[in-house]
Amino acid sequence: MTQTQLAAAAGLSQPYLAKIEAGRQDFSLRVLARLAKAMRVTLAELVDGIDVSTVELESRPYSRSA
């Protein structure tokens, strides 16, 4: 599946997906779930093997988007 096909299947723009892939775009759990569904895998399968100790986390105030 190409990046363009994945973006379309997940209802995202290809430039947005490219930024996520390059690590230049933050994304929500909802977006991650949409990507998993588009790839026909579970969310758990999508993130399996990620070493969370190496993931850079930012502390930001919670903001609910409208």
Order of alpha helices (4+ residues) and beta strands (2+ residues): alpha-alpha-alpha-alpha
